[in-house]
Structures are given as structure tokens and as C-alpha cells.
Amino acid sequence: MIERQQADGIERRSGVSLWRQIADRILQAIATGDFAENAALPPEVTLAERYGVNRHTVRSAISALVQEGVLRAEQGRGTFVLSRKRLSYPIGARTRFSTGLQGQTSERHIVLLSSAVELASQRVAEGLGLARGTEVIRLETRGEADGRPVSRAAGWFEARRFAGIDKAMAETGSITASLARFGIDDYLRQSTVLSARHADAADLADLDLQPGAIVLVTVAVNVTPDGQPIQFSESRFPAERVELKLSAL
């Protein structure tokens, strides 16, 4: 049993609940094709033996994946894989939410959750080329595709230069369209730093995730074609729904 646990990467003292680890292993198996799309999942007892846990833990993992829309439970028939496809979100010189998911989804939009004027922290100031403490506007947004949340982002803009961008965002539902109102018809991705972590409480609520879910994090700076920083952002993507595809910046 110990060899089986080590082989499947289950860590009992990792700080991540066992059921979440099992759910992540099932997601990985779906992504790699071990559990085929529309096929029945192996019985709970088989999965419990495979992962070295009890059936209750497996049941909790399956229940979470049903809620997340990955699996479908049918009374008397079993549990089936709904889809093993994740959205592929390109990170490149011109990273745009709507066009990045074009061809993969039929409907895409960005919702403005909140906005505020605040003093730039050190990392925001450095990203925007401003003095620390300069007033900036923070926009909190959620990207949705076909009715499902696929990203959660915070973006900062110099308040003096972009006064009213919150109103523009609320009206257009687009960062690109909002920037166009300030005479910026094109912009480029200067840098992107990628990482991954467990979703925090805000991510769980805004992205409709279960505790222990993993989010992919991008910290980025967008600039005008002549190199002037205009946006510093931090975005989170649910790893179970989105993969990030890097191209040359």
C-alpha cells in the first residue's frame, strides 16, 4: 500500500487534504487520457486501492469534481467523465482575453467586480515606472467563457493618466476597448512571470472552486508600442479549466 501511495504522489502530511489530492490525480488522469472523455470512471473501490485511501475519501473527491463540472454522476450507472479538454490561453506579445479564447468558446466577456483608487505599492510602482505612493486605480475583474469563470485579475493603472478607466471598463467590458478611450490603440506584453499556488478564499468564491484547488498565476506588465508602462496586473486561472500557452514576447 505504501508503494502505491508513493507512486501516485499522495502525501499525508502535505497540508493538502487527501480528497483534494485524489481529485487532482483524477484531473491529471483525465488530462492525459487515462480516463477517456464520456467513459465511466473506475469504481470507488478500485480508485481507493489505486490511491491508497478509503472509499469515503474517493467519494469526497468525486463529489467535488461533479460540482466543478468535470464528472457526471448517474444513479445506478456510475460516474462519467464529462470532458478532458482545458481552455488554452496564449501568453504572447499581444495577450488579449477575448481573442485568446476565440475558437474555443462561443461567448467571452470580462466583468468588473470592483475598483478603487489607492497608493501604489513597491511592486506596482516598479511595474508602472512610478514613484512608490503614486495614486493608481485598481480594477478587480473576472473573465468568463460560456458562462463559467476562467480568470480573476487585478490590474493597476496610473490614476492621473487613466482617470475614469473604471467607468470605461464597466461600460465596455474590455481592457483593450477601455484603453482605446485614452488614445491607446495598441499595447504589448513587456513581461510575464508565472507561478502556481493553492486558491485562496477570494479565488474559491470568485472562480467557483473547491478548497485545495490550484490556480495558475501571471504577473505582467503591458506597455505602449514605444515602451511606456500602462498596466501592471496579477491574474489567476483555475488549473482544472485553463492551461497557459507561452509564445515569444
C-alpha positions in Angstrom: 0.0 0.0 0.0 2.9 2.4 0.8 4.4 1.8 -2.6 1.1 2.6 -4.3 0.8 5.9 -2.3 4.3 6.9 -3.3 3.7 6.0 -7.0 0.6 8.1 -7.2 2.1 11.1 -5.3 -0.3 11.1 -2.3 1.3 13.0 0.6 -0.4 12.6 4.0 1.4 15.4 5.7 1.5 17.9 2.8 -1.2 20.3 4.3 -3.5 19.5 1.4 -6.5 17.3 2.2 -6.4 13.8 0.9 -9.6 14.1 -1.0 -8.3 17.2 -2.9 -5.1 15.3 -3.8 -7.2 12.4 -5.1 -9.3 14.9 -7.1 -6.2 16.4 -8.6 -4.9 12.9 -9.5 -8.2 12.2 -11.3 -8.0 15.5 -13.1 -4.4 14.6 -14.2 -5.6 11.2 -15.4 -8.4 12.8 -17.4 -6.0 15.4 -18.9 -3.5 12.7 -20.0 -6.3 10.5 -21.4 -6.1 7.7 -18.8 -9.8 8.3 -18.1 -11.3 8.9 -21.5 -13.9 11.5 -22.2 -17.5 10.3 -21.8 -16.2 7.0 -20.3 -17.2 5.7 -16.9 -14.8 6.3 -14.0 -13.5 3.1 -12.3 -15.5 2.0 -9.3 -14.8 3.7 -5.9 -13.2 0.6 -4.5 -10.8 0.4 -7.4 -9.8 4.1 -7.1 -9.4 3.7 -3.3 -7.0 0.8 -3.9 -5.2 2.7 -6.6 -4.6 5.8 -4.5 -4.2 4.0 -1.1 -7.1 5.7 0.6 -10.6 4.7 1.9 -13.7 4.9 -0.2 -15.1 7.9 1.7 -12.1 10.0 0.6 -12.6 8.9 -3.0 -16.3 9.7 -2.7 -15.5 13.2 -1.5 -13.1 13.8 -4.4 -15.6 12.6 -6.9 -18.3 14.8 -5.4 -16.1 17.8 -5.7 -15.3 17.1 -9.4 -19.0 16.7 -10.1 -19.6 20.1 -8.6 -16.8 21.5 -10.7 -18.4 20.1 -13.9 -15.6 17.6 -14.6 -17.7 14.5 -13.9 -21.3 13.5 -14.2 -22.9 11.1 -11.7 -25.8 8.9 -12.9 -27.9 7.0 -10.4 -27.4 3.3 -10.8 -24.9 3.6 -13.7 -21.8 5.2 -12.2 -19.8 8.4 -12.7 -18.7 9.6 -16.1 -16.0 11.9 -17.5 -17.7 15.0 -19.0 -14.6 16.5 -20.7 -10.9 16.3 -20.5 -10.3 19.4 -22.5 -9.0 22.6 -20.9 -9.0 26.0 -22.5 -5.6 27.0 -23.9 -4.9 30.6 -23.1 -2.0 32.1 -25.1 0.6 34.4 -23.4 2.5 36.4 -26.0 3.3 39.8 -27.3 -0.4 40.7 -27.6 -2.3 38.9 -24.9 -6.0 39.6 -25.1 -8.7 37.7 -23.2 -11.4 37.7 -25.9 -9.2 36.8 -28.9 -7.1 34.4 -26.8 -10.1 32.1 -26.3 -11.6 32.7 -29.7 -12.4 29.4 -31.5 -12.6 27.6 -28.2 -15.6 29.2 -26.7 -18.8 30.8 -28.1 -19.1 33.6 -25.6 -16.5 35.6 -23.7 -16.6 38.7 -21.5 -15.0 40.4 -18.6 -17.0 41.5 -15.5 -15.8 44.5 -13.4 -16.1 43.3 -9.8 -14.8 46.5 -8.1 -12.5 49.4 -8.5 -10.6 51.7 -6.1 -8.0 54.5 -6.0 -5.0 53.6 -3.9 -1.4 54.4 -3.3 1.0 52.2 -5.4 2.8 49.5 -3.5 6.5 49.0 -4.3 5.9 46.2 -6.8 3.1 48.1 -8.6 5.2 51.3 -8.7 8.2 49.4 -10.1 6.0 47.7 -12.7 4.5 51.0 -13.9 7.7 53.1 -13.6 6.2 55.3 -10.9 7.3 56.6 -7.5 6.0 54.5 -4.6 2.9 56.0 -3.2 1.7 57.5 -6.5 -2.1 57.2 -6.9 -3.2 54.3 -9.0 -6.6 52.8 -10.0 -7.1 49.2 -9.2 -9.6 47.2 -11.3 -10.8 43.8 -10.0 -12.2 41.7 -12.8 -13.4 38.2 -13.6 -13.2 36.7 -17.1 -16.0 34.4 -18.1 -16.3 32.0 -21.0 -19.5 30.2 -21.9 -20.9 31.1 -18.5 -18.0 29.8 -16.5 -15.4 31.8 -14.6 -11.9 31.2 -16.1 -9.8 34.1 -14.7 -9.7 36.5 -11.8 -7.5 39.6 -12.2 -6.3 42.8 -10.5 -5.0 45.5 -12.8 -3.4 48.8 -11.8 -3.2 52.0 -13.9 -1.8 55.4 -13.1 -4.7 57.4 -11.7 -3.8 60.8 -13.2 -3.4 59.4 -16.7 -6.3 57.0 -16.7 -8.9 58.8 -14.6 -12.3 57.2 -15.5 -10.9 53.9 -16.7 -13.2 52.2 -14.2 -16.2 53.7 -15.8 -14.9 52.8 -19.3 -14.4 49.2 -18.1 -17.9 48.9 -16.7 -19.3 50.2 -20.0 -17.2 48.2 -22.4 -16.3 45.0 -20.5 -12.9 45.1 -22.2 -9.4 46.4 -21.1 -8.5 46.9 -24.8 -11.6 49.0 -25.5 -11.1 51.0 -22.3 -7.5 51.8 -23.1 -8.7 52.9 -26.6 -10.7 55.7 -25.0 -7.4 57.1 -23.7 -5.8 57.0 -27.2 -4.0 53.7 -26.8 -5.0 51.6 -29.8 -2.3 49.0 -29.3 -0.2 47.7 -26.5 2.3 44.9 -25.9 3.2 42.5 -23.2 6.6 43.5 -21.8 7.0 40.7 -19.3 5.1 37.8 -17.6 6.1 35.9 -14.5 4.3 32.6 -14.0 3.7 30.6 -10.8 1.1 28.3 -9.2 -0.4 28.1 -5.8 -3.5 26.9 -4.0 -6.5 29.1 -4.4 -7.2 31.5 -1.5 -10.7 32.3 -0.2 -11.3 35.0 -2.8 -10.3 32.7 -5.6 -12.6 29.9 -4.3 -15.6 32.3 -4.2 -15.0 34.2 -7.5 -13.8 31.2 -9.6 -16.3 28.8 -8.1 -13.6 26.3 -6.9 -13.4 23.8 -4.2 -10.8 24.1 -1.3 -7.4 22.9 -2.3 -7.8 23.8 -6.0 -4.7 25.1 -7.8 -4.6 28.4 -9.6 -2.0 29.5 -12.2 -0.8 33.0 -11.6 0.6 35.5 -14.0 2.2 38.8 -13.0 2.5 41.0 -16.1 3.4 44.5 -17.4 1.8 45.9 -20.5 3.4 48.8 -22.4 2.6 51.0 -25.3 4.5 50.2 -28.6 7.1 52.8 -27.6 7.7 51.1 -24.3 5.7 53.2 -21.8 4.2 51.1 -19.0 0.4 51.4 -18.8 -0.8 48.3 -16.8 0.5 46.1 -14.1 -1.6 43.1 -13.4 -1.9 39.8 -11.5 -4.2 37.2 -12.9 -5.3 33.8 -11.6 -6.6 31.0 -13.8 -8.1 27.7 -12.4 -5.7 25.0 -13.4 -8.5 22.5 -13.9 -10.1 24.6 -16.6 -7.2 26.5 -18.2 -3.7 25.9 -19.5 -1.3 28.7 -20.3 0.4 28.5 -23.7 3.6 30.6 -23.9 4.9 32.1 -27.1 7.7 34.6 -27.7 7.1 38.0 -26.2 
